[in-house]
Amino acid sequence: MPKKAVSESKIFVLDTNILLHEPFAFLSFKENDVIVPMTVLEELDYIKDSKKDVSRDARVSIRAMEDTLHNATPEEIVAGVSLKGLGSGDTAPTGRLSIFADYNLTETQSVFTSNENDNRIINAALHLQANRLDQQVVLVTKDINMRLKAKGAGMMHVEDYRTDQLISDIKYLCKGFHHFEGDFWQNIKSVDSRSEGRDTIHTIDKNVLPEAYINEFLIDDSKHFAGIVESATSDSLDVLDLGYERMMGRNAWGISPKNIGQAMALHALLDPHIDLVILTGPAGSGKTLLALAAALEMSIEQKMYDKIIVTRSTPEIAESIGFLPGTEEEKMAPWLAAITDSLEVLHKHDENSHSSMNYIMEKANIQFKSINFMRGHSIQNAVVLLDECQNLTASQLKTIITRCGQGTKLVCSGNLAQIDSNYLSPVTSGLTYLVEKFKDFSGSATVNLDGVVRSRLAEYAEVNL
């Protein structure tokens, strides 16, 4: 009897963490079929009513699947409901979504006999692999240990969710600047320079930097030239001449840059035309200190903003906040120690630094907020400092960014070498996704700070440990 041909479309079995990472993930598999085991729905049901930060993502995912399946009969849900017409663009799905009742599997049909949720999901994938020979079955999970268990149990195809992964290796992540070897002007064959007020704009051939994007910084080895791409056409670039010495001479709230990376960051932070600043780099590179100094400068001295909102990613944030005594700010204080530490640094030379800090916090209207505060609000005329972004997913960052209203500047910072999330890696972090997605947006700037300036001890540890 001839072997039955295998269809080009695949079956993707989704783990719970995929739908928490991206609530609409079941729409991301194009012409392939998607199966959600009943155990996954049970986990989502438990999480949606919990006090965990991901409870919202669980609810969004449940609603999205219900909207897709609400008119289907039980038989149709088991067989698969077409996803055609959902989503948008070239990635709009044309496959089917179905629910698999994995609790019906008997012990003889299961590899794992214990009733752990991960084991039940693996059992479902293995059962489908054995019985759906016409299609390749792929288990998709962000849990590394679960991927190992599934492979060890006989699962032929196990993958991480990579639909929102924009780069294959963290070394390809946009740094926000381009460094020319030698003297920048040695690379320029022709230039048209003009003055616009106090600024000098150089129009150069785009072949000098074919992949340039708006607000990308340009520096060289000479330590004389520094510029930023103001605009780009198909054949030319307009570069604003910033001047190396002028950039290094800037300051905010008494803080001056210690290296050109910090100078670029400070320029982006103080530029009123840039709505989103993304700062990446190792611990001790000055991300938080620079962001806070710039926020104080713009809020108090320049009176550009009405308040400073400080928040960050915190594990199990709702549980950690909900049952502690005190106000929201008092509950958030342990998580935001980096900010208070930076405030102490900024005012360490004041005779009464504690009184000075309290005065500044009141004058600048600094508010420590839970990240949940960002949801459902429209934040106007504020500087928002979002720290530890490496632990957020792309979906979570989108929720926060879309809260920022007119006159608000958002500063996202994080260290991709210090990810605490169980299911994120440097290439799948929301911070990485943000950098790559916004690098072509004229209202944003990215700066990778690669020098540790906290202390020689911190620098040695970063390099050698």
C-alpha positions in Angstrom: 0.0 0.0 0.0 1.6 3.4 -1.0 2.5 5.7 1.8 0.1 8.6 2.3 1.5 11.9 1.1 2.3 14.4 3.8 0.6 17.8 3.4 2.7 20.9 3.1 0.7 22.6 5.8 1.7 21.7 9.4 -0.1 21.3 12.7 1.2 23.6 15.5 0.4 22.6 19.1 0.6 25.7 21.3 1.8 25.7 24.9 0.3 28.2 27.4 3.3 30.4 27.5 3.0 31.2 23.8 -0.5 32.7 24.3 0.8 34.7 27.3 3.8 35.9 25.4 1.5 36.9 22.4 -2.2 36.6 23.0 -3.0 36.5 19.3 -0.2 34.0 18.5 -2.7 31.5 17.1 -3.2 33.9 14.1 0.6 33.9 13.3 0.9 30.5 11.5 -0.3 31.5 8.0 -1.7 28.5 6.1 -1.0 26.0 8.9 -3.4 24.5 11.4 -3.2 25.5 15.1 -4.3 23.2 17.9 -4.8 24.4 21.5 -4.9 21.5 24.1 -7.7 21.7 26.7 -5.0 21.9 29.4 -3.8 25.2 27.9 -7.3 26.6 28.2 -7.4 25.4 31.9 -4.1 27.1 32.6 -5.3 30.3 30.9 -8.5 30.2 33.0 -6.5 29.9 36.2 -4.1 32.7 35.2 -6.8 35.2 34.1 -8.3 35.3 37.6 -4.9 35.5 39.3 -3.1 38.6 40.5 -0.2 38.0 38.1 0.7 40.7 35.6 0.1 38.3 32.7 -3.5 37.8 33.7 -4.5 40.5 31.2 -2.8 38.6 28.4 -4.6 35.4 29.4 -8.0 37.2 29.2 -7.1 38.8 25.8 -6.1 35.5 24.4 -9.3 33.7 25.7 -11.5 36.5 24.2 -9.7 36.3 20.9 -10.2 32.5 20.6 -13.8 32.8 21.7 -14.5 35.4 19.0 -13.1 32.9 16.5 -15.0 29.9 17.7 -18.2 31.3 19.1 -20.4 30.3 16.2 -18.9 26.8 15.7 -20.5 23.6 16.9 -18.6 21.2 19.2 -17.8 19.0 16.2 -16.5 21.9 14.2 -14.3 23.0 17.0 -12.7 19.6 17.2 -12.3 19.4 13.4 -11.0 22.9 13.1 -12.5 26.3 12.4 -11.1 28.3 9.5 -9.0 31.3 10.4 -9.4 32.8 6.9 -10.3 36.5 6.9 -8.7 37.1 10.4 -5.5 39.1 10.8 -4.2 41.4 8.1 -1.6 41.7 5.3 0.5 39.0 3.8 0.7 37.1 7.1 -3.1 36.7 7.5 -3.8 33.1 8.4 -5.7 30.7 6.2 -5.4 27.6 8.4 -7.7 26.3 11.1 -8.0 26.6 14.8 -9.2 23.6 16.9 -9.3 22.6 20.6 -8.0 19.1 21.5 -9.5 17.4 24.5 -6.3 16.0 25.9 -8.0 14.9 29.1 -9.6 12.0 27.1 -6.3 10.4 26.5 -6.0 7.1 28.4 -2.8 5.9 30.1 -2.1 3.5 27.2 -2.2 6.6 24.9 0.1 8.6 27.1 3.9 8.6 27.5 3.8 10.6 30.8 1.5 9.2 33.4 1.8 12.0 35.9 -0.9 14.7 35.7 1.4 17.7 35.4 0.2 20.2 32.9 3.4 20.2 30.8 3.2 16.4 30.6 -0.5 16.5 29.5 0.4 19.0 26.7 3.3 16.9 25.6 1.1 13.8 25.6 -1.4 15.6 23.4 1.3 16.5 20.9 2.7 13.0 20.8 -0.8 11.6 20.3 -1.4 13.9 17.4 2.0 13.0 15.9 1.1 9.3 16.0 -2.4 9.8 14.6 -2.1 12.7 12.1 0.4 11.2 9.7 -0.9 13.4 6.9 0.6 16.5 8.5 3.8 17.3 10.4 3.0 18.0 14.0 5.1 20.7 15.8 5.0 21.5 19.5 5.6 25.2 20.1 6.7 26.3 23.6 9.0 28.9 25.1 9.9 26.6 28.0 13.4 25.2 27.3 13.0 22.3 29.7 9.6 21.3 28.1 11.3 21.3 24.7 13.9 18.9 26.0 11.3 16.7 27.7 9.2 16.5 24.5 12.2 15.6 22.4 13.2 13.0 24.9 9.7 11.5 24.8 9.8 11.1 21.1 8.4 14.4 19.7 10.1 14.9 16.3 9.5 18.6 15.9 9.7 21.1 18.8 10.2 24.8 18.3 10.3 28.1 20.2 7.9 30.8 19.1 9.9 33.0 16.7 7.2 34.9 14.8 8.1 38.1 16.7 11.8 37.5 16.6 13.3 40.1 14.2 17.0 39.1 14.5 18.7 35.7 14.6 21.5 36.8 16.9 21.8 39.6 19.4 25.1 40.7 17.7 22.9 42.0 14.9 20.8 44.3 17.2 20.7 47.9 16.1 23.1 50.0 18.2 21.6 53.4 17.3 24.9 54.7 15.9 27.5 54.0 13.2 31.2 54.2 13.9 33.5 55.2 11.0 37.1 54.1 11.2 39.6 56.9 10.9 38.2 60.4 10.0 34.6 60.6 8.9 35.4 63.2 6.2 37.9 60.8 4.5 34.8 58.7 3.5 33.0 61.6 1.9 33.6 62.4 -1.7 31.1 65.2 -2.1 29.1 67.3 0.4 26.7 70.2 0.3 26.7 72.0 3.6 24.2 74.7 4.7 23.4 76.7 7.8 19.9 76.6 9.4 20.1 79.1 12.2 22.8 77.9 14.6 22.8 74.4 13.0 24.9 73.1 10.1 23.4 70.4 7.9 25.6 68.3 5.6 24.0 66.6 2.6 26.0 63.5 1.6 25.7 60.6 -0.8 23.7 57.8 0.7 26.2 55.2 -0.5 28.4 56.3 2.4 25.8 54.5 4.7 23.2 52.7 2.6 21.2 51.3 5.5 21.1 54.6 7.5 17.9 55.5 9.3 16.5 58.7 10.9 18.2 59.7 14.3 21.1 57.3 13.8 24.2 58.9 15.3 27.5 59.0 13.3 30.8 59.1 15.0 34.5 58.4 14.1 37.9 57.8 15.5 39.1 61.4 15.1 37.0 62.6 18.1 36.2 65.7 16.2 33.1 64.8 14.2 29.7 63.7 15.5 26.4 63.9 13.7 22.9 62.5 13.5 20.9 61.6 10.4 18.1 64.2 10.1 16.5 62.8 6.9 17.1 60.4 4.1 16.1 60.0 0.5 16.9 57.2 -2.0 20.2 58.8 -2.9 21.2 61.2 -0.1 21.4 61.8 3.7 21.0 65.0 5.6 23.3 64.9 8.6 23.1 67.5 11.4 26.6 68.3 12.6 26.6 68.0 16.4 30.3 68.3 17.0 32.2 65.9 19.2 33.3 68.5 21.8 29.9 70.2 21.9 28.2 66.8 22.7 30.7 66.0 25.4 30.2 69.4 26.9 26.4 69.0 27.4 25.0 68.5 30.8 21.7 67.8 32.5 21.0 68.4 36.1 24.7 68.7 36.8 25.5 65.4 35.0 28.0 65.5 32.0 28.7 62.5 29.7 31.8 60.4 30.5 32.0 58.9 27.0 30.6 59.5 23.6 27.9 56.8 24.2 26.5 58.8 27.1 26.8 62.0 25.1 24.6 60.5 22.3 22.1 59.2 24.9 21.9 62.6 26.6 21.4 64.3 23.2 18.4 62.0 22.4 17.0 62.4 25.9 17.0 66.2 25.7 15.8 66.4 22.2 12.1 67.6 22.3 11.4 66.1 18.8 12.2 62.6 20.0 9.3 60.9 21.7 10.8 57.6 22.4 14.4 56.9 23.6 15.6 53.4 23.9 18.7 52.8 26.0 20.4 49.4 26.1 23.7 48.4 27.6 25.3 46.6 30.6 24.8 47.4 34.3 26.7 50.5 35.3 26.7 52.1 31.9 24.6 55.1 33.1 21.2 54.3 31.6 19.0 55.1 34.6 21.1 58.1 35.9 21.1 59.8 32.5 17.4 59.3 32.0 16.6 60.7 35.4 18.9 63.6 35.1 17.4 64.5 31.7 13.9 64.1 33.1 14.6 66.5 36.0 16.3 69.0 33.6 13.3 69.0 31.2 10.7 69.1 34.0 12.1 71.6 36.4 14.5 73.8 34.5 12.9 73.8 31.1 9.3 73.2 32.3 8.5 71.1 29.3 6.7 68.4 31.3 4.3 68.4 34.2 5.4 65.2 35.9 7.9 62.3 35.8 6.3 58.8 36.0 8.7 56.0 37.0 7.9 52.4 36.6 9.5 49.1 35.7 9.0 45.4 35.0 8.6 43.5 38.2 8.1 39.7 38.6 4.7 38.8 40.1 4.1 42.5 40.4 0.4 42.4 41.6 1.0 39.8 44.2 4.0 41.7 45.5 2.1 44.9 45.7 -1.4 43.9 46.6 -0.9 42.6 50.1 1.9 44.9 51.4 0.8 47.7 53.6 1.2 51.4 52.5 0.5 53.5 49.5 1.3 52.5 45.9 4.5 54.5 45.9 5.6 52.9 49.2 4.9 49.5 47.8 6.8 50.2 44.6 9.8 51.6 46.4 11.8 48.3 46.8 11.4 47.7 43.0 12.5 51.2 42.1 15.6 51.4 44.3 17.7 52.1 41.2 15.8 55.4 40.8 16.2 56.5 44.4 19.9 55.5 44.2 20.3 57.7 41.2 18.5 60.6 42.9 21.0 60.3 45.8 23.9 60.4 43.3 22.4 63.5 41.7 22.2 65.3 45.1 25.1 63.8 47.0 26.9 67.2 47.2 23.9 69.0 48.8 24.3 69.7 52.5 21.0 68.2 53.3 20.6 65.6 50.6 17.5 63.9 52.1 15.6 67.2 52.3 16.8 68.1 48.8 15.6 64.8 47.4 12.2 65.2 48.9 12.0 68.8 47.6 13.0 67.7 44.1 10.5 64.8 44.1 7.7 67.2 45.0 8.8 70.0 42.6 9.3 67.6 39.6 6.1 65.7 40.6 7.9 62.3 40.5 5.5 59.5 40.8 6.4 55.8 41.3 3.7 53.7 39.6 3.0 50.1 39.2 3.2 49.0 35.6 -0.5 48.1 35.8 -1.1 51.9 36.2 -0.1 52.4 32.6 -3.0 50.2 31.3 -6.3 52.0 30.7 -4.8 55.5 31.1 -3.8 58.2 28.7 -0.7 59.8 30.0 -0.3 63.5 29.0 2.7 65.9 29.3 4.9 63.6 31.2 8.3 61.9 31.0 7.8 58.2 31.5 10.9 56.2 32.6 10.3 52.5 32.0 13.2 50.5 33.5 14.1 46.8 33.1 12.4 46.5 29.7 14.3 43.3 28.9 11.8 41.4 31.0 8.8 42.5 29.0 7.3 40.9 25.9 6.5 42.8 22.7 2.8 42.6 23.5 3.3 44.1 27.0 5.5 47.0 25.7 2.9 47.8 23.0 0.2 48.1 25.7 2.4 50.6 27.6 3.5 52.6 24.6 0.0 53.1 23.4 -0.9 54.7 26.7 1.4 57.7 26.0 -0.6 60.7 24.9 0.2 64.1 23.6 3.4 65.8 24.9 4.7 62.6 26.6 8.2 61.3 26.2 8.9 57.7 26.9 12.4 56.3 27.9 12.7 52.6 27.8 15.9 51.1 29.2 17.2 47.6 29.9 20.1 45.2 30.0 19.6 42.2 27.7 22.3 40.3 29.6 20.1 40.3 32.7 16.8 38.7 31.7 14.8 37.3 34.6 11.8 36.0 32.7 11.6 32.2 32.3 10.5 32.4 28.7 12.5 35.3 27.2 16.0 35.4 25.7 18.0 38.3 24.3 16.6 37.8 20.8 13.0 37.3 21.9 12.8 40.1 24.5 10.3 42.9 23.9 13.2 45.3 24.3 14.9 43.8 21.3 11.7 43.8 19.3 11.2 47.5 20.2 14.7 48.5 19.1 14.2 46.8 15.7 10.6 47.9 15.1 11.2 51.6 15.9 14.6 52.1 14.3 12.9 53.6 11.2 10.6 55.8 13.2 11.5 59.5 13.0 10.2 60.1 16.5 12.6 57.6 18.2 16.3 57.1 18.9 18.2 54.1 20.2 21.6 54.2 21.9 23.6 51.2 23.0 25.8 52.2 25.9 28.8 49.9 25.9 31.0 51.3 28.6 30.7 50.6 32.3 31.3 53.8 34.2 29.9 52.9 37.7 33.3 51.8 39.0 36.4 49.9 38.0 35.1 47.0 40.1 31.8 46.9 38.1 33.7 47.3 34.8 36.0 44.4 35.6 33.1 42.2 36.7 31.1 43.0 33.5 34.1 42.1 31.3 35.5 39.1 33.2 32.7 37.3 35.0 
